[in-house]
Amino acid sequence: MALNLKQVEQHAKEYVEMEARTKVLSVRFFKRYTLFGREDVVLFVRTTDKKDPDWWVIGGSTPMNLYSTRMFPGTGHCVLASSWPDVADGRS
């Protein structure tokens, strides 16, 4: 079943505001991908935070993950970390 992008974007907004403790200004679709049979999206989120204003959010059919663009300027490492639970959970 295809992801409802509007629902995922709303969930991402709420997730960033809760986890990063900041106000979201915008959520933009960046990329859709399927890995290991799961469909996820990469979203670019802009916030009011002065130190980390921009974030990548990856999720959809998998739990959401949040990555500062200051620490992860590209999405490649973010997608890999989101796809491998041991890496995302720090168990590697």
ABEGO torsion letter per residue (X at the ends): XBBBAAAAAAAAAAAAAAAAGBBBABBBBABBBBBGGBBBBBBBBBBABAABABBBBBEGABBBBBBBAAABABAAAAAAAAABAAAAAGAX
